[in-house]
């Protein structure tokens, strides 16, 4: 594979910037940007788009095709444990200038021994 590719943004060749102008006087065109690969052996999204705007334009234009590749007919679920505990705290009353004690509930969600 080559060390560069052309931007896949559908409107990249229509953006009016000086680096896209090519050709001789009287025969000028706006050309899609050439994208240099970060690492030639690694597949990465920035190997195909010159910027975030071109990538977003591409996604918006082809979104239905992306969803058709792997539709999600059911929601995904991850098992977890929820623990609650009562915690004593204080809140400051700005009108009286006093700290007032109160109790609140703290929830902890644990997914595969990872706190979320």
Secondary structure, 3 states (H helix, E strand, C coil): CCCEEECCCCCHHHCCCHHHEECCCCCCEECCCEEECCCCCCCCHHHCCCCHHHHHHHHHHHHHHHHHHCCCCCCCCCCCEEEEEEEEEEEEECCCCEEEEEEEEEEEEEECCEEC
